[in-house]
């Protein structure tokens, strides 16, 4: 009778453990920002290599619709370079550019996109055949709602995201206010995310983008100090110009223009 020795058994266990913990490079492609004013979703490649999106698909859910899928070939031929992004325009007003896409050209997104409740997942054809029910085929997940209140329809695939190691809890929603302007992943990268990993930007009480410190309605040294401190520490308070998450001369110029323009 064949007997498995202890060393052989330990080798098999180690092999299974290594396989179970193998990173999925495709998960370097993530939802980085949600522009709630212009209804634009940014997908960013945090990896060191480009990722071809042939056969990749989105699945979205709102409080009224679930399991809305984009077309099976909608992203064929699209590749995101290392450090690059693509942008999905829900209002179908995408400007010219290979990185910009109208949602209508990709397929169906759930309605009620905006302040939420809304959830979105990105899937890839792992092994050549995409299965929406397979946790290893889910690449990324994000969900938000006003007040962070859960919704059973919007949460249709949220537990799957938890099982995939991509989200903290099925009923954990990023909190929006109903007037929120954007949602940004901070810090960027990593696989497992939770609502606390996202910065929600609310309308500024200041008179213009440079009015970032109290007293609001007055442009003074407090604003200059706050901007300099924010810029040097890469605080989103100083991220005044596109591209989001990048602190450069465009942000400095935006601050100078706002500051010299004064308050009404």
N, C-alpha and C positions, 0 to 999 in steps of 0.2 A: 504494500500500500504506500502511495506517495505521501510523504510528510513534508510540510513546510517548516524549515528551520527558523529559529528565533531571529537570526541575522537577516534571513530572507524576508521574513515578515516585517521587520523594522525597516528594511529598504523599501518595501512596497508602501508602508504607511508614510514614510518620508516623501516618496514620490507623489502620492496622492495629495499630501499637504502642500507640497511645492506647487502642484498644478492648481489647487484651490486658491492659492494666494498669488497666482501669476497676474501681474498688472495687465490691464487692457489699454494699449496705447491710444486706441480710438477715443477713450474717455478724456484725453487731453483737449478734445473739442467740446466747448461748453457755452452755455448761455452766459454772456458777460454783462449785457445791459439790456434794459427794457425802457424805451423812451415812451412814457405814457402821454406826453403832450402831442407827439407826432406819430405815435403808434408804429414804432420801429423796434424790431428785435435784432440784437447783435449776437452772432455766433462767432466765437474766437478760438483760434488754435494756440493753446499754451505750450504745445510740444516743440521739440527741436527739429522735427521733420514735417514736411507737408502731408496733408491727409486728403486723398481723393474721396469724393462723396458719392461715387456711383452706387446706386441702390439704397442710399440713406433716405430716411423718411421722418417726418414729424407726426406726432400724435398730440392733439390738443383737446381740452375739456373746459367748459364753462359751467355755470349753474343751470344752463338750459340744454346743453349738448355735450355728449361725450364721444370719445373714440372717433374724432374727425381726423382723417389721414390725408397726407399729401400723396401725390402720385408716385408709383413705384419707380419711374424713370425721371422724375422731376429734377433731380440733382445730378443726373448723369453728365459727366464731362466737367463738373465743378470740382475745384481743388482749393483748399485753404492753405496757403503757405505758412511756415512757422512764423508765429507772431502776427499773423494776418487775421482778418475777419470778413464775414459776409453779413449783409444787412437785409432783413425781411421787412418789407413795407406793407403793413396790414391795410392801409388806405389805398394801396395800389397806385402810389404816386412816386415810385422809385425813380431817382435821377439816373442819367446814363452812367454806365460803369459796370464792369464785369462782376463787381462784388455786390451789386444791388439787385434785389429780386422783388417783384410784386407777388404777394401771396396768391393772387388769382391765377398766376402762371404755374404755381407749384401744386395746387390742389385745394382741398378743403381745410380751413381752420374753423374752430368753433366760434360762434358769434359771441357778442358781449365782451370782446377783448377791450381791455382798459383797466379800470381800477380793481377788477376781479369780482368774485372768485374766478380765477383762471389758472390752469395748469398746462404745462407743455413738456413733452419728452422728445428726445432725439434718439433714433434707432439706426443701427447699421446692420448690413447683411453678413453677420458673423458666419464664416464658413461658406459663404456664397448664397445662403438662403435666410432671409429675415423672418424671424418669428416674434410678433409683438408680445407674446406671452413669456418669452424667454428673458430672464433677468440679465444674462450675459450679452444680450443684443441691445439692451438699453444703454445709451451713451451718457445722457445727462437728463436732469429733471429740474424744474423750477415751478413754484406756485405762489400766488399772492391773492390777498383779498382785503377789503375794507375792514379795518379793525382786527385783521387776522382770523376772522371767523371761518370755520371750516364749512364745507359744503359737500354732501355725499356724491353729487354728480361730478363736480370738479375734481374730487378725490378718486376718481375711477381707477387710475393707475398709480396712485400715490403709495400704496402699500407695496406695490411691485418695486417702486423706486427705493423704498426702505430696504426691501429684501436684497436689492442689487447693491446696497452700500452707497447709494447716491444721495439719500435724503434722510434727515434725522427722525421724522415721525410723520405718519400719514396725515394727521390733522394739524400739522405745523405749517402755517401760511405766513409769508412775508406780510407785514402789516402796512397797508396803505391807508390814506386818510379820506379818500374821495377827491382830494385836490392834488395828490402827489404828482410830481413831475417826471421822476425816473427812478429806476431800480438798478443798482450797480453792484456787481460781485466784488467784495472787498473783505479779506485779501483775495487776490486772484489766484486761480489754480486750485490744486487739490481735487479729490474725488468726492468725498462725503461733505455735503453742504447742509446748512440749517438756516432759518430766517436771520439769525444773528450775523451771518456772513455777508449780508447785503445792506448796502446803504440806500435808504429811501430819501430822495430829495424832495423837500416841500417848498412851496413858493416863498421866496425871500421877503422878509418884512422891510428890507432896505429899499431905497429909492432907485437904485440901479445895481448892476453886478458888483461894483466896487464898494458898496455900502454893506460890508460884511460884519461889522462890529457895532455894538451899542456905543453911543445912542444912535438909533436908526433915524434916517432923515438928515443926518449930518455927516459930511465927509471930512475926516480929520486924521490925526496921527494914529488913532486907535485902529482905523481901517488899514492903514499902511502896515502897522505892526502885525495885525492879524493876517494880512496877505503874505507878508514876508515869512512869518512863522509857518503858515500853512504850506507855502511853496517849498520851503526847505525840508519840511517833514512829509511832504506829499500828502497833505490832508486834503480831502475833496473840497473843502471850503475855498481853496485856491485854484481848483480846476475849473476855470471860467470859460474855456474855449475848447472846441473839438481839436483832436480826438479825446474822448473821455478816458481818464486814467493815465494820460500822458501830461507831464508838467514841463512846459517849454515856453519859448518866447511868445507863442500865441496867447498863453494865459497872462503873461506880463503885459502884453499889448492891450488885452481886454480890460485889465485892471486900470491901466493908465488912461485909456479912453473914457472909462466910466468915471474915474476920479476927477479928471480934468473937465469932464462935462458937467459935473456938479449935480446937486439935487434941485428939483423944481422949486 
